[in-house]
Amino acid sequence: MKDARISMPLAPTQFKDKKTRAEKVMAKSKITAARGEKAVDEGRDEKATRLLKKAARQETRSIRVEERIEDRKLKKRGFNNTSRDGIA
């Protein structure tokens, strides 16, 4: 007798390739930067600087998120030193 929970096919939504949080934030950063560049072309300097600064913050955040994920993986493997200098 088969277990009903195991024999059921997966839902189509479970097969999608999921992006990591870092990838989502990086994509958002690129969109914001594009909006900032468009504002520069239109001569809207204040809006352009605001959007470009926001894009820079988002890009920095995505890098930090990636590093945190890598650090967690290292800690899981037994490395406790998570400094940016290297693994030692």
PyMOL commands that set and color helices and strands:
alter all, ss='L'
color gray80, all
select helices_A, chain A and resi 4-7+12-15+21-42+45-77
alter helices_A, ss='H'
color red, helices_A
deselect
rebuild
show_as cartoon
